[in-house]
Amino acid sequence: MALESGRDGFGKALLELGETNSKVVALSADLTESIRAHWFAEKYPHRFFQMGVAEQDMIGTSAGLALSGFIPFATTFAVFAAQRAQEQIRMAVCYNRSNVKIAVSHGGLTVGEDGATHQGLEDIAVMRVLPEMTVLVPADSEEARLATLAAAEWDGPVYLRLGRTPTPVVTENADPFQIGKARILAEGNDVTIVACGIMVNAALQAREMLEKEGVAARVLDMHTIKPLDQEALLKAAVETKCMVTAEEHSVIGGLGGAVTEFLSAEQPIPILRVGTQDTFGESGTPDELLEKYHLTPDAIKKACQKVVQSK
């Protein structure tokens, strides 16, 4: 299975958009190569803006470009967008419903050795609560490419969360991608695993482990955190009667929060959330961190076993 990072898929898609849509422009806050915007910058220098270490200025400039008819992709790290530039995103982008696409790398623990200061574990929650914001968390590089192309066509603010570390590619080039529509990667009626980002591959591995024990797990790739695919969730809740969510993010306010908020009102069922537990990360290799913070296929399997027993 090929290994590639989500940011690589984004960089490829941005280059594609440069060729097909003259309204697409890109901005960087001194992290051009880190989010793979340098390919676009090299080919379309007149449509690329290097803003320096000034994330707030970048967001304000992006909003102005959007209100002038362009489709700006503002690029930085997840922690810098969600924390440092949050006020500008709230007011200049969301309040004005500016057609700005905020594409961030370094989401989650797999930032690795850069440690807690650069590991975005709260950004999905921060962005999900903003009115008008659409939140996308693709599973791999190919889905990141498809999500980027879809974001360019979407009317309104988009937050696109990407990973730094190369991970297995589980998405095919011909797979459909529709904002707000989950992908059903595997069928099963004993339990549903709802995952996003790199945890989609972990969910598929957990499903294989459960299958050997006679448990059939349905796997949903919930690449869109907002708007949620409520239809797919409701169907899964009715048919499997229990659920596990998995995300490379805090269990507070992210995918797990979104799913439990919806189902608690519409179809209450036992749900367990796999993610970081109200904590910062630390320095280490991606594999070491995923193991320490229990973001592994085995952790998902154990959560599924527990929730099946409680339904």
C-alpha positions in Angstrom: 0.0 0.0 0.0 1.4 3.4 -1.0 2.4 5.9 1.6 1.9 9.6 1.1 1.0 12.5 3.3 -2.3 14.5 3.2 -0.3 17.7 2.5 1.1 16.1 -0.7 -2.3 15.4 -2.0 -3.3 19.0 -1.3 -0.2 20.3 -3.1 -1.0 18.3 -6.2 -4.6 19.4 -6.2 -3.6 23.1 -5.8 -1.4 22.7 -8.9 -4.3 21.2 -10.8 -6.6 24.1 -9.8 -3.9 26.5 -10.9 -4.3 25.1 -14.4 -8.1 24.9 -14.5 -9.3 27.9 -12.5 -7.6 31.3 -12.9 -9.5 32.6 -9.8 -7.5 30.3 -7.5 -4.7 32.0 -5.6 -2.6 30.8 -2.7 -1.1 32.5 0.4 1.4 31.3 2.9 2.6 32.4 6.3 6.2 31.4 5.8 5.4 27.7 5.6 5.2 27.3 1.8 7.1 24.0 1.5 5.7 22.6 4.7 2.2 22.5 3.3 3.3 21.8 -0.3 2.2 25.2 -1.7 5.6 25.7 -3.2 4.6 23.7 -6.3 1.9 26.2 -7.0 4.1 29.2 -6.1 6.8 28.1 -8.6 4.4 27.7 -11.5 2.1 30.6 -10.7 4.2 33.2 -8.9 1.9 36.1 -9.8 -1.0 34.2 -8.0 1.0 33.4 -4.9 1.4 35.7 -1.9 4.1 35.1 0.8 2.8 36.8 3.9 5.6 36.0 6.3 5.0 35.0 9.9 1.7 36.9 10.0 -1.2 34.5 10.0 -3.7 37.1 11.1 -2.7 39.3 8.2 -2.9 36.4 5.8 -6.5 35.6 6.8 -7.5 39.2 6.5 -5.9 39.5 3.1 -7.5 36.2 2.0 -10.9 37.6 3.0 -10.3 40.7 0.9 -9.3 38.6 -2.1 -12.4 36.4 -1.7 -14.6 39.5 -1.6 -12.9 40.6 -4.8 -13.9 37.5 -6.6 -10.9 35.3 -6.1 -10.7 31.8 -4.5 -7.9 32.1 -1.9 -6.3 29.1 -0.3 -4.6 30.3 2.9 -2.0 27.8 4.1 -0.4 27.3 7.5 -0.2 24.8 10.4 -3.4 23.8 12.2 -2.4 25.3 15.6 -1.6 28.7 14.0 -4.8 28.9 12.1 -7.1 27.7 14.9 -5.4 29.6 17.7 -3.4 32.5 16.5 -5.8 33.6 13.7 -9.1 32.5 15.1 -10.5 36.0 15.6 -9.8 36.9 12.0 -11.3 33.7 10.7 -14.4 34.3 12.8 -14.9 37.9 11.7 -13.3 38.4 8.4 -14.1 35.0 6.9 -17.1 33.5 8.6 -19.1 36.6 9.6 -18.7 37.9 6.1 -19.1 34.4 4.6 -16.0 35.1 2.6 -15.1 32.3 0.1 -11.8 31.5 1.8 -10.3 28.0 2.0 -8.0 27.5 5.0 -5.7 24.6 4.3 -3.7 23.5 7.2 -1.0 20.9 7.7 0.4 19.3 10.9 -3.0 18.4 12.3 -2.9 15.8 15.2 -0.2 13.9 17.1 1.7 12.6 14.0 3.5 16.0 13.7 5.8 13.9 15.8 9.1 15.3 17.2 7.9 19.0 17.0 5.9 18.3 20.1 2.9 19.8 21.8 3.4 23.3 20.5 2.9 22.2 16.9 0.4 19.3 17.4 -3.1 20.5 16.6 -5.5 18.6 18.9 -8.2 21.2 19.3 -8.6 22.7 15.9 -11.6 20.7 14.7 -13.5 21.8 17.7 -12.5 25.5 17.2 -13.5 25.5 13.6 -16.6 23.4 13.9 -18.3 25.9 16.3 -17.9 28.8 13.8 -21.1 29.6 11.9 -20.8 29.2 8.1 -17.6 27.1 8.4 -17.3 23.8 6.6 -14.8 21.3 8.1 -13.0 18.6 6.0 -10.6 16.0 7.4 -9.6 13.7 4.6 -8.3 10.2 5.2 -5.2 10.2 3.0 -3.4 12.0 0.2 -5.8 11.0 -2.5 -8.9 12.0 -0.5 -7.0 15.2 0.4 -6.6 15.8 -3.4 -10.3 15.2 -4.0 -11.3 17.3 -1.0 -9.2 20.2 -2.2 -10.9 20.2 -5.6 -14.3 20.0 -4.0 -13.4 22.9 -1.6 -12.6 25.1 -4.5 -16.1 24.5 -5.9 -17.8 24.9 -2.5 -19.4 28.3 -1.9 -18.2 29.6 1.4 -15.5 29.2 4.1 -13.8 25.8 4.3 -11.3 24.4 6.8 -9.2 21.6 5.3 -7.2 19.6 7.8 -4.1 17.7 6.5 -1.4 15.5 8.0 2.3 15.8 7.9 3.3 12.1 8.1 3.0 9.8 5.1 0.3 7.2 5.7 -1.4 4.4 3.7 -3.6 5.5 0.9 -7.0 3.8 1.1 -8.8 6.1 -1.4 -8.9 5.3 -5.1 -8.7 7.9 -7.8 -12.2 7.0 -9.0 -13.8 7.0 -5.5 -16.6 9.6 -5.2 -16.1 12.6 -2.9 -18.9 14.8 -1.9 -18.8 17.3 0.9 -21.3 16.3 3.6 -21.5 12.7 2.4 -19.7 10.0 4.3 -18.1 7.1 2.4 -19.1 3.6 3.5 -15.9 1.6 3.3 -17.2 -1.6 4.8 -20.5 -3.1 5.7 -21.4 -4.7 9.0 -24.3 -4.8 11.5 -22.7 -5.5 14.8 -21.0 -2.1 15.4 -20.2 1.1 13.4 -16.8 2.7 13.4 -16.9 6.4 12.3 -13.5 7.7 11.6 -11.7 10.7 10.0 -8.2 11.5 8.9 -5.5 8.8 9.4 -7.8 7.0 11.8 -9.8 5.7 8.8 -7.0 3.3 8.0 -6.8 2.3 11.6 -10.5 1.7 11.6 -10.2 -0.6 8.6 -7.4 -2.6 10.4 -9.6 -2.8 13.5 -12.4 -4.2 11.4 -10.2 -7.0 10.1 -9.2 -7.8 13.7 -12.9 -7.9 14.8 -13.9 -10.0 11.8 -11.6 -12.8 13.1 -13.5 -12.7 16.3 -16.9 -12.9 14.6 -17.8 -9.2 14.9 -18.9 -7.4 11.7 -18.1 -3.7 11.8 -19.4 -1.1 9.5 -16.8 1.6 8.7 -17.7 5.1 7.8 -15.1 7.6 6.4 -16.6 10.8 7.9 -14.3 13.1 6.0 -16.8 16.0 6.5 -17.1 16.9 10.2 -19.4 19.8 9.3 -21.9 19.4 7.8 -22.2 15.9 9.2 -23.8 13.2 7.1 -26.7 12.8 9.4 -28.5 10.3 7.2 -25.6 7.8 7.2 -25.2 8.2 11.0 -28.9 7.7 11.7 -29.0 4.6 9.4 -25.9 3.1 11.1 -27.3 3.8 14.6 -30.6 2.1 13.8 -29.0 -0.9 12.1 -25.9 -1.5 14.3 -27.2 -0.1 17.6 -23.8 0.9 18.8 -20.9 3.0 17.6 -17.2 4.0 18.1 -15.7 7.2 16.8 -12.0 7.6 16.0 -10.0 10.8 15.4 -6.5 12.2 15.7 -7.9 15.0 17.9 -9.3 15.6 21.3 -12.5 13.6 22.1 -13.9 17.0 23.2 -15.6 18.9 20.5 -14.2 17.0 17.4 -15.7 14.2 15.4 -16.8 12.3 18.5 -18.4 15.4 19.9 -20.3 16.0 16.7 -21.6 12.5 16.4 -22.7 12.2 20.0 -24.4 15.6 19.9 -26.5 14.5 16.9 -27.4 11.0 18.0 -28.1 11.8 21.6 -31.1 13.8 20.3 -32.1 11.6 17.3 -31.2 8.0 18.1 -29.5 7.4 21.5 -27.2 4.4 21.4 -24.0 3.4 23.2 -21.0 5.3 21.8 -17.4 5.3 22.7 -14.9 7.9 21.5 -11.3 7.1 20.5 -9.0 10.2 20.5 -6.8 12.2 22.8 -8.2 12.5 26.3 -8.2 16.2 27.3 -4.4 16.4 27.1 -1.6 18.0 25.2 0.8 15.9 23.1 4.6 15.6 23.5 7.7 15.0 21.4 8.2 11.5 19.9 7.9 9.6 16.7 4.4 9.3 15.2 4.2 5.6 16.0 5.3 6.1 19.6 2.8 8.9 20.1 -0.1 7.0 18.5 0.6 4.0 20.8 1.0 6.1 24.0 -2.2 8.1 23.4 -4.2 5.0 22.3 -4.9 6.0 18.7 -4.3 2.5 17.3 -6.3 -0.2 15.6 -6.1 -2.2 18.8 -7.6 0.7 20.8 -10.5 0.9 18.3 -11.0 -2.9 18.5 -11.2 -2.9 22.2 -13.7 0.1 22.2 -15.8 -1.8 19.7 -15.8 -5.0 21.9 -16.8 -2.9 24.9 -19.6 -1.0 23.2 -21.0 -4.2 21.6 -21.4 -5.7 25.1 -23.3 -2.7 26.3 -26.0 -2.5 23.6 
